[in-house]
Amino acid sequence: MTDLASAALRGTVIAANDDFFAAKENLIEPAAPTHAAHTFDGHGQVYDGWETRRRRTPGEDWAVVRLGAPGVVRTVVVDTAYFVGNYPPRCAVDATAADGYPTVDELTDWVPLVAETPLGGDAVHEFPVTDPHRYTHVRLRIRPDGGVARLRVHGDPVPDPRDLAGPVDLVAAALGGRAVAASDGFFAPPDNLLLPDPGRTMGDGWETARRRTPGNEWVELALGVPGVPRVAEVDARRFLGNAPGGIRLTATDPAGVTLLAETRLQPDTYHRFRLAGDRAVRRVRLDILPDGGLGRLRLYGTPTADARTAATLRWWNALPAAHADAVLAHHPADVRQRLRATRPHSVVPPEVAALR
Ligand SMILES: NC(=O)NC(NC(N)=O)C(=O)[O-]
């Protein structure tokens, strides 16, 4: 599952009431937390996480994350790695949904995702979530204070259909693209190919072991949104001694469509290839010849009309009531109320289809 909160998907911690000892931004770092004992800065021991002061008044501390990819949350992970004498004994997690770029004070209608629950020190806590709505922001509350290394918000991205009108990267992780199978991911996993920002090092692309047998390595990718891919961008930057000699791109659903016949790659190079075929595809297989590593793969194309309709229905039916009301704010209250109350819809209502 995708970590919707991850900084790698452009999640951000927009606010916290306190992060005196350790920065709130650490909460969503994709890398596993680390620790060096007896390492002090001007505030105290350095921790790789979010850590508040010792509270001297009643209350709780909180941090709010804007999800990199809004979606339906399946599991929340609260990891107190290395926080032992200073972990929070209890936490709770809430969520809300809003369009645009609200400040923390503009966010309202918080609903509980994880009810207040005990925490242990230096431990990974995994909380299943059953709420089926699509959220854009998550709030972690800790009682009364303390430190949390990482917050993971695993779930399914639910893109806003208004963002699917033009050509998009059909395989982007933020739209629900994911690796469904791969021959190898020894040094780094193939899902990294689909992240939005360029890799910072060779370590955050996809890299296989050196292949010592005939054949080649490959990854099969499910598109987040079905469509006709027109252009592939293949980022082999930062892969100098281990870029693949070439690649091939084939659709696997529907099977048998060659998008890019065997094509040579250059090391440490950003490639852009025009693709063959004009059928809509749901899955593709990227063969790397014979092995090696790549930073990113983009597959630009326009979603099919059916895919946009399906995305619109999924989005609309998953909006929390207050957000559904807000997206229809230009309609009279009785229209909004009727449309909200008759969900889930199996056909996109005209008022929803007309949203731009
Ligand atoms: N040794 C500590 O970790 N002390 C304090 N925390 C930091 N970061 O120094 C504290 O009060 O929790």
The ligand as an ORCA input file, in Angstrom:
! r2SCAN-3c Opt
* xyz -1 1
  N      17.421     12.546     27.232
  C      16.303     12.986     26.621
  O      15.942     12.463     25.617
  N      15.626     14.042     27.218
  C      14.648     14.895     26.687
  N      14.528     14.891     25.270
  C      15.552     15.334     24.474
  N      15.368     15.326     23.134
  O      16.597     15.741     24.938
  C      13.303     14.736     27.361
  O      13.041     15.446     28.281
  O      12.504     13.908     26.895
*
